[in-house]
Every structure is written in structure tokens, then in C-alpha cells.
Amino acid sequence: MIKLYQFAFSHYCEKVRWALDFKGIPYTAINLLPGLHLKPISKLAPKTCMPVLVDGKTAVQDSAAIITYLDRTHPDPLLTPRDPRKAKEALDWEKYFDEEIGVTLRLWLYYHTLPDRSRSIKLFTTDAPWYGTPLYAVIFPKVRDAMMQMYNINAETAKDAQRRLGAALDKLDDVLKDRRFLVGDRFSRADLTALLSPMCLPTDKEAEALFPEAVFAARNQHKGRPYFGWVRNIYDNYRQPMAAAVKAAA
């Protein structure tokens, strides 16, 4: 069975879970802890980033590369359009989402969340091994410092991330004025809106508990925008339930 090494809270990992579930592929989710993931991941793949999909002797790293691999090995249903022009358009949208929404939203969220120790620990230990919470009670300051250095998180980069994110969401709103899907007339990898799930999916009550005040306030300001409703609609119609064969593993 396929194994997916992941952070349960990661929007990039949710993107791959969605692809697996959409295709009906059984897999085992192996939930790791930020910082402590470095050793096991280094044995599987060259970079430290998650997710990593392991299929037999094949390991694939990076959400976009994983979806391409799944389309090749499990082509029914395809997430990449067959038409070359539409395929390129879908891949271009995915790359844009990854760089201008996925990265910027992560940095902005971390900037506001990492100073809050209890909120951060709750986030990072989502569905993680049982020892995560007591262990992070001791090592969290080191993990936080390492993450801030790794992602270059500071007031200036957070401000720039917020600006880039805003520009990307404005572009998405504009495109969605006359489209149901981003490419053609069918759901594709371009519509895997997982990278916006942290902002759009939680209920008001959940969001208030999850988010620092600045993030919660920004989310509330966005609730009436076209992209926000589109993300929820895509989830309602194309995010298949978790397959019965999926297992969680520590």
C-alpha cells in the first residue's frame, strides 16, 4: 500500500490527500512532527519538505510531482487535462497557487501563530504521535526558532507575503467572475483548492479557536469574496470522503 509521510495540518499535504481520495487510491498516512521529521524523511528523499509519497521502492517528494506521478500510475480519473494546451494551463495555475498562495499564506500564518506557544503546539501536533504534546512542551522554543529561520519569517517578509497573497486572491476573484473551473469545463488539478483550505474551510467557531486575532479578523473580511465561496463549493462537490482503506499511523 502507498504510504504518505505528512504533517496532518499542512495544506500541501491536504492537496495530496485530496488527489489520492479523488482517485480512490488506498494509502497509509504517516503523521510526523515538524523538526522531528527530518531524520525519517532524509532516508526517503533529498529535501526536507513534506509531503513524501512512497509507492513500493519509489519515493516522490513535492505535492505537484506526486500528483503527476499519480496521474501516470493511476490515470482514472485524470487530474491533468489530456489536451496539451489545457494541461499546461492547469500546471501553470498549480505552480502559481503553490508559489503565490501556498507559500505566502503559510509564512503569514506562521508569523502570527508561532509567538503563541499553546496555539502552535496544538496545530503542529494535529493527529500526530501521542508524545508530540509533552515533547513540544520542552523543545518548542528550538523548533520555533528553527522554523522562523528556515522560512525566513519576520515582520518584513510577513508584510510582503500578505501583499503577494492579496494580489493572488484579487487575480483569482477576477478570473472566477465567468468561470466554474480554472481550466476548461472540467475539474482538474488546477481546482485542487487545498492551499486555501486553512483560510476558507473552518467554521466561524473553529476559526476563532484556531487563529490568532489578526488572522481571524482578516478571514472575516474575506468571507464574502468570490474565491472564498468558490473554495467551499469545490470542496463540497469534488472533495471525496476519505477512503475506507486509509489508515493513520504514528
WOTAPE-V258897 format. One record per pair of residues at least 12 apart in sequence whose ideal C-beta (glycine too) atoms are under 10 Angstrom apart, sorted by the first residue. I is the first residue (numbers start at 1). J is the second residue. D is the distance in Angstrom with one decimal. If there is no record, write none. Layout:
i->I j->J d->D
i->I j->J d->D
//
This chain:
i->1 j->25 d->9.2
i->1 j->26 d->5.7
i->1 j->27 d->6.3
i->1 j->28 d->5.6
i->1 j->54 d->9.8
i->1 j->55 d->9.0
i->1 j->56 d->9.7
i->1 j->245 d->7.6
i->1 j->246 d->9.4
i->1 j->247 d->8.3
i->2 j->20 d->7.3
i->2 j->25 d->6.3
i->2 j->26 d->7.1
i->2 j->27 d->4.1
i->2 j->28 d->7.2
i->2 j->29 d->9.9
i->2 j->53 d->6.3
i->2 j->54 d->7.0
i->2 j->55 d->5.0
i->2 j->56 d->8.5
i->2 j->58 d->9.7
i->2 j->60 d->10.0
i->2 j->66 d->10.0
i->2 j->70 d->8.9
i->2 j->73 d->9.4
i->2 j->74 d->9.5
i->2 j->246 d->9.9
i->3 j->27 d->6.7
i->3 j->28 d->5.0
i->3 j->29 d->8.0
i->3 j->30 d->5.7
i->3 j->44 d->9.3
i->3 j->52 d->8.5
i->3 j->53 d->7.3
i->3 j->54 d->4.4
i->3 j->55 d->7.9
i->3 j->56 d->9.8
i->3 j->59 d->9.3
i->3 j->247 d->9.9
i->3 j->249 d->8.1
i->4 j->16 d->6.4
i->4 j->17 d->7.0
i->4 j->20 d->7.0
i->4 j->25 d->9.9
i->4 j->27 d->5.2
i->4 j->28 d->7.0
i->4 j->29 d->5.1
i->4 j->30 d->6.7
i->4 j->31 d->9.3
i->4 j->50 d->9.3
i->4 j->51 d->5.8
i->4 j->52 d->7.6
i->4 j->53 d->5.5
i->4 j->54 d->7.9
i->4 j->55 d->9.8
i->4 j->66 d->8.5
i->4 j->246 d->9.0
i->4 j->249 d->9.7
i->5 j->28 d->9.7
i->5 j->29 d->8.4
i->5 j->30 d->4.9
i->5 j->31 d->8.5
i->5 j->32 d->6.2
i->5 j->37 d->7.5
i->5 j->40 d->7.1
i->5 j->41 d->6.4
i->5 j->44 d->6.9
i->5 j->45 d->8.6
i->5 j->50 d->6.4
i->5 j->51 d->6.2
i->5 j->52 d->4.4
i->5 j->53 d->7.7
i->5 j->54 d->7.0
i->5 j->59 d->8.9
i->5 j->61 d->9.2
i->5 j->249 d->9.8
i->6 j->29 d->6.0
i->6 j->30 d->7.0
i->6 j->31 d->6.3
i->6 j->32 d->7.1
i->6 j->37 d->9.2
i->6 j->50 d->5.7
i->6 j->51 d->4.5
i->6 j->52 d->8.0
i->6 j->53 d->9.1
i->6 j->127 d->9.3
i->7 j->31 d->7.2
i->7 j->32 d->6.5
i->7 j->33 d->7.9
i->7 j->34 d->6.4
i->7 j->37 d->7.4
i->7 j->50 d->5.6
i->7 j->51 d->7.9
i->7 j->123 d->9.4
i->7 j->124 d->7.5
i->7 j->125 d->10.0
i->7 j->126 d->7.9
i->7 j->127 d->9.2
i->7 j->128 d->8.0
i->8 j->29 d->7.5
i->8 j->31 d->5.0
i->8 j->32 d->9.1
i->8 j->123 d->9.7
i->8 j->124 d->9.4
i->8 j->125 d->8.9
i->8 j->126 d->4.6
i->8 j->127 d->3.8
i->8 j->128 d->6.7
i->8 j->248 d->8.4
i->9 j->31 d->9.4
i->9 j->34 d->9.2
i->9 j->122 d->9.5
i->9 j->123 d->5.4
i->9 j->124 d->6.8
i->9 j->125 d->8.8
i->9 j->126 d->4.5
i->9 j->127 d->8.1
i->9 j->128 d->8.8
i->9 j->198 d->8.1
i->9 j->210 d->9.8
i->10 j->34 d->9.2
i->10 j->49 d->9.7
i->10 j->50 d->6.2
i->10 j->51 d->7.2
i->10 j->63 d->9.2
i->10 j->102 d->9.6
i->10 j->106 d->8.4
i->10 j->124 d->10.0
i->10 j->126 d->9.4
i->10 j->194 d->9.3
i->10 j->195 d->10.0
i->10 j->198 d->9.3
i->11 j->63 d->9.2
i->11 j->101 d->9.0
i->11 j->102 d->6.3
i->11 j->105 d->7.3
i->11 j->106 d->7.3
i->11 j->109 d->9.4
i->11 j->193 d->9.6
i->11 j->194 d->5.4
i->11 j->195 d->4.9
i->11 j->196 d->7.6
i->11 j->197 d->5.7
i->11 j->198 d->5.6
i->11 j->199 d->9.2
i->11 j->201 d->10.0
i->12 j->49 d->8.0
i->12 j->50 d->7.0
i->12 j->51 d->6.4
i->12 j->62 d->8.3
i->12 j->63 d->4.7
i->12 j->64 d->9.3
i->12 j->66 d->9.6
i->12 j->98 d->7.9
i->12 j->102 d->6.2
i->12 j->103 d->9.6
i->12 j->106 d->8.4
i->12 j->194 d->7.6
i->12 j->195 d->7.2
i->13 j->29 d->8.5
i->13 j->31 d->9.2
i->13 j->50 d->6.1
i->13 j->51 d->4.5
i->13 j->52 d->9.7
i->13 j->63 d->7.6
i->13 j->66 d->9.9
i->13 j->194 d->8.4
i->14 j->51 d->9.3
i->14 j->63 d->9.1
i->14 j->192 d->9.0
i->14 j->193 d->9.8
i->14 j->194 d->4.2
i->14 j->195 d->8.3
i->14 j->197 d->5.7
i->14 j->198 d->8.7
i->14 j->201 d->9.4
i->14 j->239 d->9.3
i->15 j->51 d->8.4
i->15 j->63 d->4.7
i->15 j->64 d->8.6
i->15 j->66 d->8.6
i->15 j->67 d->7.7
i->15 j->94 d->9.1
i->15 j->97 d->9.0
i->15 j->98 d->8.9
i->15 j->102 d->8.3
i->15 j->189 d->9.0
i->15 j->192 d->5.3
i->15 j->193 d->8.8
i->15 j->194 d->3.8
i->15 j->195 d->6.5
i->15 j->197 d->8.7
i->16 j->29 d->9.9
i->16 j->50 d->9.4
i->16 j->51 d->5.0
i->16 j->52 d->9.5
i->16 j->53 d->6.7
i->16 j->60 d->9.5
i->16 j->62 d->9.4
i->16 j->63 d->5.2
i->16 j->64 d->9.5
i->16 j->65 d->10.0
i->16 j->66 d->5.1
i->16 j->67 d->7.1
i->16 j->70 d->8.4
i->16 j->192 d->9.1
i->16 j->194 d->8.3
i->17 j->29 d->7.3
i->17 j->51 d->8.4
i->17 j->63 d->9.9
i->17 j->194 d->7.9
i->17 j->239 d->9.4
i->17 j->242 d->7.8
i->17 j->243 d->9.9
i->17 j->246 d->8.4
i->18 j->63 d->9.8
i->18 j->67 d->9.4
i->18 j->79 d->9.5
i->18 j->189 d->9.8
i->18 j->192 d->5.6
i->18 j->193 d->8.8
i->18 j->194 d->5.4
i->18 j->197 d->9.0
i->18 j->234 d->9.9
i->18 j->235 d->8.9
i->18 j->238 d->8.3
i->18 j->239 d->5.9
i->18 j->240 d->8.0
i->19 j->53 d->9.7
i->19 j->63 d->8.2
i->19 j->66 d->7.2
i->19 j->67 d->5.0
i->19 j->69 d->9.9
i->19 j->70 d->5.7
i->19 j->71 d->8.6
i->19 j->74 d->9.4
i->19 j->79 d->6.1
i->19 j->189 d->7.5
i->19 j->192 d->6.7
i->19 j->194 d->9.0
i->20 j->53 d->8.3
i->20 j->66 d->8.8
i->20 j->67 d->9.5
i->20 j->70 d->7.0
i->20 j->74 d->8.8
i->20 j->240 d->9.5
i->20 j->242 d->9.4
i->20 j->243 d->7.6
i->20 j->246 d->8.0
i->21 j->239 d->7.4
i->21 j->240 d->4.6
i->21 j->241 d->7.2
i->21 j->242 d->6.0
i->21 j->243 d->5.7
i->21 j->246 d->7.7
i->22 j->67 d->9.9
i->22 j->70 d->9.3
i->22 j->77 d->7.1
i->22 j->79 d->7.1
i->22 j->187 d->8.5
i->22 j->189 d->9.7
i->22 j->192 d->8.3
i->22 j->238 d->7.0
i->22 j->239 d->7.7
i->22 j->240 d->5.4
i->22 j->243 d->9.9
i->23 j->67 d->9.7
i->23 j->70 d->6.2
i->23 j->71 d->8.6
i->23 j->73 d->9.6
i->23 j->74 d->5.1
i->23 j->75 d->8.8
i->23 j->76 d->7.6
i->23 j->77 d->6.5
i->23 j->78 d->9.0
i->23 j->79 d->7.7
i->23 j->240 d->8.9
i->23 j->243 d->9.3
i->24 j->74 d->8.4
i->24 j->76 d->9.0
i->24 j->77 d->8.8
i->24 j->240 d->7.5
i->24 j->243 d->6.1
i->24 j->245 d->9.1
i->25 j->53 d->10.0
i->25 j->55 d->9.5
i->25 j->70 d->7.0
i->25 j->73 d->8.9
i->25 j->74 d->5.6
i->25 j->243 d->7.3
i->25 j->245 d->8.7
i->25 j->246 d->9.2
i->26 j->243 d->5.8
i->26 j->244 d->8.3
i->26 j->245 d->3.4
i->26 j->246 d->6.5
i->26 j->247 d->8.6
i->27 j->53 d->7.9
i->27 j->54 d->9.5
i->27 j->55 d->9.0
i->27 j->243 d->7.9
i->27 j->245 d->7.8
i->27 j->246 d->6.0
i->27 j->247 d->8.2
i->28 j->54 d->9.3
i->28 j->245 d->9.0
i->28 j->246 d->7.3
i->28 j->247 d->4.9
i->28 j->248 d->7.9
i->28 j->249 d->5.4
i->29 j->51 d->9.3
i->29 j->127 d->8.1
i->29 j->242 d->9.3
i->29 j->246 d->6.5
i->29 j->247 d->7.1
i->29 j->248 d->5.3
i->29 j->249 d->6.6
i->30 j->51 d->9.7
i->30 j->52 d->9.1
i->30 j->54 d->8.8
i->30 j->129 d->9.8
i->30 j->247 d->9.5
i->30 j->248 d->8.4
i->30 j->249 d->4.9
i->30 j->250 d->7.7
i->31 j->125 d->9.3
i->31 j->126 d->8.0
i->31 j->127 d->5.2
i->31 j->128 d->5.0
i->31 j->129 d->7.0
i->31 j->132 d->8.9
i->31 j->248 d->6.5
i->31 j->249 d->7.3
i->31 j->250 d->6.7
i->32 j->50 d->7.2
i->32 j->51 d->9.7
i->32 j->52 d->9.6
i->32 j->128 d->7.2
i->32 j->129 d->8.2
i->32 j->132 d->9.4
i->32 j->250 d->9.0
i->33 j->124 d->6.5
i->33 j->125 d->6.9
i->33 j->128 d->5.2
i->33 j->129 d->6.9
i->33 j->131 d->8.7
i->33 j->132 d->5.1
i->33 j->133 d->9.9
i->33 j->135 d->7.5
i->33 j->136 d->7.5
i->33 j->139 d->9.6
i->33 j->143 d->8.5
i->33 j->250 d->9.9
i->34 j->50 d->8.8
i->34 j->120 d->9.5
i->34 j->123 d->9.5
i->34 j->124 d->5.2
i->34 j->125 d->9.4
i->34 j->128 d->9.1
i->34 j->132 d->9.6
i->34 j->136 d->9.1
i->34 j->143 d->6.2
i->34 j->144 d->9.6
i->34 j->146 d->8.7
i->34 j->147 d->6.7
i->34 j->150 d->9.7
i->35 j->124 d->8.6
i->35 j->135 d->9.6
i->35 j->136 d->8.8
i->35 j->139 d->7.2
i->35 j->140 d->9.2
i->35 j->142 d->7.6
i->35 j->143 d->4.4
i->35 j->144 d->9.4
i->35 j->146 d->6.3
i->35 j->147 d->7.7
i->35 j->150 d->9.8
i->36 j->128 d->9.2
i->36 j->129 d->8.9
i->36 j->131 d->9.5
i->36 j->132 d->8.3
i->36 j->135 d->7.8
i->36 j->136 d->9.4
i->36 j->139 d->8.6
i->36 j->143 d->8.6
i->37 j->49 d->9.7
i->37 j->50 d->6.5
i->37 j->52 d->9.3
i->37 j->128 d->10.0
i->38 j->146 d->9.6
i->40 j->52 d->9.1
i->41 j->59 d->9.5
i->41 j->61 d->8.3
i->43 j->59 d->9.3
i->44 j->59 d->4.7
i->44 j->60 d->9.7
i->44 j->61 d->7.9
i->45 j->59 d->5.3
i->45 j->60 d->8.0
i->45 j->61 d->4.1
i->45 j->62 d->8.9
i->46 j->59 d->9.4
i->46 j->61 d->7.3
i->47 j->61 d->5.8
i->47 j->62 d->7.8
i->48 j->61 d->9.4
i->48 j->150 d->8.2
i->49 j->61 d->6.5
i->49 j->62 d->6.7
i->49 j->63 d->9.2
i->50 j->62 d->9.3
i->50 j->63 d->9.0
i->51 j->63 d->6.3
i->51 j->66 d->6.7
i->52 j->66 d->8.3
i->53 j->65 d->8.8
i->53 j->66 d->4.7
i->53 j->67 d->9.6
i->53 j->69 d->7.0
i->53 j->70 d->7.9
i->55 j->69 d->7.6
i->55 j->70 d->8.9
i->55 j->73 d->7.1
i->55 j->74 d->9.8
i->58 j->73 d->8.8
i->60 j->73 d->9.8
i->62 j->98 d->8.9
i->63 j->94 d->8.7
i->63 j->98 d->7.3
i->63 j->102 d->8.4
i->63 j->189 d->9.8
i->63 j->192 d->8.7
i->63 j->194 d->8.4
i->63 j->195 d->8.9
i->64 j->91 d->7.7
i->64 j->94 d->5.7
i->64 j->95 d->7.2
i->64 j->97 d->9.5
i->64 j->98 d->6.4
i->64 j->189 d->8.1
i->64 j->192 d->9.9
i->67 j->79 d->5.8
i->67 j->80 d->7.6
i->67 j->91 d->9.7
i->67 j->94 d->7.9
i->67 j->189 d->5.4
i->67 j->192 d->7.6
i->68 j->80 d->7.0
i->68 j->91 d->8.5
i->68 j->94 d->9.8
i->68 j->189 d->8.6
i->70 j->189 d->9.8
i->71 j->87 d->9.7
i->71 j->189 d->8.0
i->77 j->186 d->9.5
i->77 j->187 d->8.7
i->77 j->188 d->10.0
i->78 j->186 d->9.4
i->78 j->188 d->8.1
i->78 j->189 d->8.9
i->79 j->94 d->9.6
i->79 j->187 d->8.2
i->79 j->188 d->5.9
i->79 j->189 d->4.1
i->79 j->190 d->8.9
i->79 j->191 d->9.0
i->79 j->192 d->7.3
i->80 j->94 d->9.3
i->80 j->183 d->9.8
i->80 j->188 d->6.8
i->80 j->189 d->5.7
i->80 j->190 d->9.3
i->81 j->183 d->6.3
i->81 j->184 d->6.1
i->81 j->186 d->7.3
i->81 j->188 d->5.5
i->81 j->189 d->8.6
i->81 j->190 d->8.7
i->83 j->183 d->9.3
i->83 j->184 d->7.6
i->85 j->183 d->9.5
i->85 j->184 d->9.5
i->86 j->183 d->5.3
i->86 j->184 d->5.1
i->86 j->185 d->9.9
i->86 j->186 d->9.0
i->86 j->188 d->7.6
i->86 j->190 d->9.2
i->87 j->183 d->8.6
i->87 j->188 d->8.6
i->87 j->189 d->9.2
i->87 j->190 d->10.0
i->88 j->183 d->9.4
i->89 j->182 d->8.0
i->89 j->183 d->4.9
i->89 j->184 d->8.1
i->89 j->188 d->8.9
i->89 j->190 d->7.3
i->90 j->181 d->9.5
i->90 j->182 d->7.4
i->90 j->183 d->4.6
i->90 j->184 d->8.4
i->90 j->188 d->4.7
i->90 j->189 d->5.4
i->90 j->190 d->4.2
i->90 j->191 d->8.6
i->90 j->192 d->9.8
i->91 j->183 d->9.4
i->91 j->188 d->9.6
i->91 j->189 d->7.6
i->91 j->190 d->8.1
i->92 j->182 d->9.8
i->92 j->183 d->9.1
i->92 j->190 d->8.3
i->93 j->172 d->9.5
i->93 j->175 d->9.0
i->93 j->182 d->5.1
i->93 j->183 d->6.6
i->93 j->188 d->8.6
i->93 j->189 d->8.3
i->93 j->190 d->3.9
i->93 j->191 d->8.5
i->93 j->192 d->9.8
i->94 j->182 d->9.3
i->94 j->183 d->9.8
i->94 j->188 d->9.0
i->94 j->189 d->5.5
i->94 j->190 d->5.8
i->94 j->191 d->9.6
i->94 j->192 d->7.5
i->94 j->195 d->9.4
i->95 j->190 d->10.0
i->96 j->168 d->7.2
i->96 j->171 d->8.2
i->96 j->172 d->9.2
i->96 j->182 d->9.8
i->96 j->190 d->9.1
i->97 j->168 d->7.9
i->97 j->172 d->8.7
i->97 j->182 d->9.2
i->97 j->189 d->9.7
i->97 j->190 d->7.8
i->97 j->191 d->9.9
i->97 j->192 d->8.2
i->97 j->193 d->8.2
i->97 j->194 d->9.1
i->97 j->195 d->5.3
i->97 j->196 d->8.2
i->98 j->195 d->7.1
i->99 j->164 d->8.8
i->99 j->168 d->8.9
i->100 j->161 d->9.7
i->100 j->164 d->5.7
i->100 j->165 d->7.2
i->100 j->167 d->7.4
i->100 j->168 d->4.0
i->100 j->169 d->9.2
i->100 j->171 d->8.3
i->100 j->172 d->9.5
i->100 j->195 d->9.6
i->101 j->164 d->8.7
i->101 j->165 d->6.4
i->101 j->168 d->5.1
i->101 j->169 d->7.6
i->101 j->171 d->9.9
i->101 j->172 d->8.0
i->101 j->193 d->9.3
i->101 j->195 d->5.0
i->101 j->196 d->6.4
i->101 j->199 d->9.3
i->101 j->227 d->9.6
i->102 j->165 d->9.8
i->102 j->168 d->9.8
i->102 j->194 d->8.7
i->102 j->195 d->4.2
i->102 j->196 d->8.8
i->103 j->151 d->8.7
i->103 j->161 d->7.6
i->103 j->164 d->8.5
i->103 j->165 d->9.1
i->103 j->195 d->9.1
i->104 j->157 d->9.6
i->104 j->158 d->9.4
i->104 j->160 d->8.2
i->104 j->161 d->4.1
i->104 j->162 d->7.4
i->104 j->163 d->8.5
i->104 j->164 d->4.7
i->104 j->165 d->4.1
i->104 j->166 d->8.9
i->104 j->167 d->9.3
i->104 j->168 d->7.1
i->104 j->169 d->9.8
i->104 j->195 d->9.8
i->105 j->161 d->7.7
i->105 j->162 d->9.4
i->105 j->164 d->9.6
i->105 j->165 d->5.7
i->105 j->168 d->9.1
i->105 j->169 d->9.6
i->105 j->195 d->6.8
i->105 j->196 d->7.4
i->105 j->197 d->9.9
i->105 j->198 d->6.8
i->105 j->199 d->6.7
i->105 j->215 d->9.9
i->106 j->151 d->7.3
i->106 j->153 d->9.5
i->106 j->161 d->8.3
i->106 j->165 d->9.9
i->106 j->195 d->8.8
i->106 j->198 d->8.6
i->107 j->151 d->5.7
i->107 j->152 d->7.9
i->107 j->153 d->6.0
i->107 j->154 d->9.7
i->107 j->157 d->6.3
i->107 j->158 d->6.3
i->107 j->160 d->8.7
i->107 j->161 d->4.3
i->107 j->162 d->8.9
i->107 j->164 d->9.4
i->107 j->165 d->8.9
i->108 j->153 d->9.2
i->108 j->157 d->9.2
i->108 j->158 d->5.6
i->108 j->159 d->9.0
i->108 j->160 d->9.5
i->108 j->161 d->4.6
i->108 j->162 d->5.3
i->108 j->163 d->9.9
i->108 j->164 d->9.3
i->108 j->165 d->6.3
i->108 j->166 d->10.0
i->108 j->199 d->9.9
i->108 j->214 d->9.2
i->108 j->215 d->7.8
i->108 j->218 d->8.7
i->109 j->123 d->9.0
i->109 j->158 d->9.5
i->109 j->161 d->9.2
i->109 j->198 d->6.6
i->109 j->199 d->8.5
i->109 j->210 d->9.8
i->109 j->211 d->8.0
i->109 j->212 d->8.6
i->109 j->215 d->6.3
i->110 j->123 d->9.6
i->110 j->144 d->9.2
i->110 j->147 d->6.6
i->110 j->148 d->7.7
i->110 j->151 d->6.4
i->110 j->153 d->5.6
i->110 j->158 d->8.4
i->110 j->161 d->9.4
i->111 j->148 d->8.5
i->111 j->151 d->9.0
i->111 j->153 d->5.2
i->111 j->154 d->7.7
i->111 j->155 d->7.6
i->111 j->157 d->7.7
i->111 j->158 d->3.7
i->111 j->159 d->9.0
i->111 j->161 d->7.6
i->111 j->162 d->8.8
i->111 j->212 d->9.4
i->111 j->214 d->9.1
i->111 j->215 d->9.5
i->112 j->153 d->9.9
i->112 j->158 d->7.7
i->112 j->162 d->10.0
i->112 j->211 d->7.8
i->112 j->212 d->4.4
i->112 j->213 d->8.4
i->112 j->214 d->5.2
i->112 j->215 d->5.2
i->112 j->216 d->9.6
i->112 j->218 d->9.2
i->113 j->144 d->9.8
i->113 j->210 d->8.9
i->113 j->211 d->7.8
i->113 j->212 d->5.8
i->113 j->214 d->9.8
i->113 j->215 d->7.4
i->114 j->140 d->9.4
i->114 j->143 d->9.3
i->114 j->144 d->5.1
i->114 j->145 d->9.3
i->114 j->147 d->6.7
i->114 j->148 d->6.5
i->114 j->151 d->9.6
i->114 j->153 d->7.0
i->114 j->212 d->9.6
i->115 j->144 d->8.3
i->115 j->148 d->9.9
i->115 j->212 d->8.1
i->116 j->211 d->9.9
i->116 j->212 d->6.0
i->116 j->213 d->9.9
i->117 j->136 d->8.8
i->117 j->137 d->8.8
i->117 j->140 d->6.0
i->117 j->141 d->8.2
i->117 j->144 d->7.9
i->118 j->137 d->9.7
i->118 j->140 d->9.5
i->119 j->209 d->8.9
i->119 j->210 d->7.7
i->119 j->211 d->8.3
i->119 j->212 d->6.8
i->120 j->136 d->8.2
i->120 j->140 d->6.9
i->120 j->143 d->8.6
i->120 j->144 d->6.8
i->120 j->147 d->9.1
i->120 j->212 d->9.9
i->121 j->133 d->6.3
i->121 j->134 d->9.9
i->121 j->135 d->9.6
i->121 j->136 d->4.6
i->121 j->137 d->7.2
i->121 j->140 d->6.0
i->121 j->143 d->9.3
i->121 j->144 d->9.8
i->122 j->136 d->9.5
i->122 j->209 d->9.0
i->122 j->210 d->8.4
i->123 j->198 d->9.7
i->123 j->210 d->7.5
i->123 j->211 d->10.0
i->124 j->136 d->6.7
i->124 j->140 d->8.4
i->124 j->143 d->7.7
i->124 j->144 d->9.7
i->124 j->147 d->9.3
i->127 j->248 d->6.3
i->127 j->250 d->9.4
i->128 j->248 d->9.9
i->128 j->250 d->7.6
i->129 j->249 d->9.3
i->129 j->250 d->4.0
i->130 j->250 d->7.2
i->131 j->250 d->8.7
i->132 j->250 d->9.3
i->158 j->214 d->10.0
i->162 j->214 d->9.8
i->162 j->218 d->8.3
i->165 j->196 d->9.9
i->165 j->199 d->9.3
i->165 j->218 d->9.6
i->166 j->218 d->9.6
i->166 j->222 d->9.8
i->168 j->195 d->10.0
i->168 j->196 d->9.8
i->168 j->227 d->9.3
i->169 j->196 d->8.5
i->169 j->199 d->9.2
i->169 j->222 d->7.4
i->169 j->225 d->7.1
i->169 j->226 d->9.5
i->169 j->227 d->5.6
i->169 j->228 d->8.9
i->170 j->225 d->9.2
i->170 j->227 d->9.0
i->171 j->227 d->9.4
i->172 j->193 d->9.5
i->172 j->196 d->8.6
i->172 j->225 d->8.9
i->172 j->226 d->7.7
i->172 j->227 d->4.5
i->172 j->228 d->9.9
i->172 j->230 d->7.9
i->172 j->231 d->9.3
i->173 j->222 d->9.9
i->173 j->225 d->5.8
i->173 j->226 d->4.7
i->173 j->227 d->5.3
i->173 j->228 d->9.1
i->173 j->230 d->8.9
i->174 j->226 d->8.6
i->174 j->227 d->9.7
i->175 j->226 d->9.1
i->175 j->227 d->9.0
i->175 j->230 d->9.7
i->176 j->225 d->9.3
i->176 j->226 d->4.7
i->176 j->227 d->6.2
i->176 j->229 d->8.9
i->176 j->230 d->5.3
i->176 j->231 d->10.0
i->177 j->226 d->7.0
i->179 j->191 d->10.0
i->179 j->230 d->9.0
i->180 j->230 d->8.5
i->180 j->233 d->8.7
i->180 j->234 d->9.2
i->180 j->237 d->9.9
i->181 j->230 d->9.7
i->181 j->234 d->8.6
i->181 j->238 d->9.7
i->182 j->230 d->9.4
i->182 j->234 d->9.8
i->187 j->234 d->7.7
i->187 j->237 d->8.1
i->187 j->238 d->5.2
i->191 j->230 d->8.9
i->191 j->231 d->9.6
i->191 j->234 d->5.6
i->191 j->237 d->9.9
i->191 j->238 d->6.9
i->192 j->234 d->8.3
i->192 j->238 d->8.5
i->192 j->239 d->9.1
i->193 j->227 d->8.6
i->193 j->230 d->7.4
i->193 j->231 d->4.5
i->193 j->232 d->8.9
i->193 j->233 d->9.3
i->193 j->234 d->5.0
i->193 j->235 d->6.9
i->193 j->238 d->9.0
i->193 j->239 d->8.8
i->194 j->231 d->9.2
i->194 j->234 d->9.7
i->194 j->235 d->8.8
i->194 j->239 d->8.5
i->195 j->231 d->9.4
i->196 j->222 d->9.8
i->196 j->227 d->7.1
i->196 j->228 d->8.2
i->196 j->230 d->9.1
i->196 j->231 d->4.9
i->196 j->232 d->9.7
i->196 j->234 d->9.5
i->196 j->235 d->9.6
i->197 j->231 d->7.2
i->197 j->232 d->9.6
i->197 j->235 d->7.3
i->197 j->239 d->9.1
i->198 j->210 d->8.3
i->198 j->211 d->8.8
i->198 j->215 d->9.1
i->198 j->219 d->9.2
i->199 j->211 d->9.1
i->199 j->215 d->8.4
i->199 j->218 d->8.3
i->199 j->219 d->5.7
i->199 j->222 d->6.9
i->199 j->223 d->9.7
i->199 j->227 d->9.3
i->199 j->228 d->7.7
i->199 j->231 d->8.0
i->200 j->219 d->8.1
i->200 j->222 d->8.1
i->200 j->223 d->8.6
i->200 j->225 d->9.7
i->200 j->227 d->8.0
i->200 j->228 d->5.3
i->200 j->229 d->8.6
i->200 j->230 d->8.9
i->200 j->231 d->4.2
i->200 j->232 d->5.9
i->200 j->234 d->9.7
i->200 j->235 d->8.0
i->201 j->231 d->7.5
i->201 j->232 d->7.2
i->201 j->235 d->6.6
i->201 j->239 d->9.5
i->202 j->216 d->9.6
i->202 j->219 d->8.1
i->204 j->216 d->9.0
i->204 j->219 d->9.0
i->204 j->220 d->8.0
i->204 j->223 d->8.7
i->207 j->219 d->5.7
i->207 j->220 d->8.1
i->207 j->223 d->9.7
i->208 j->220 d->9.5
//
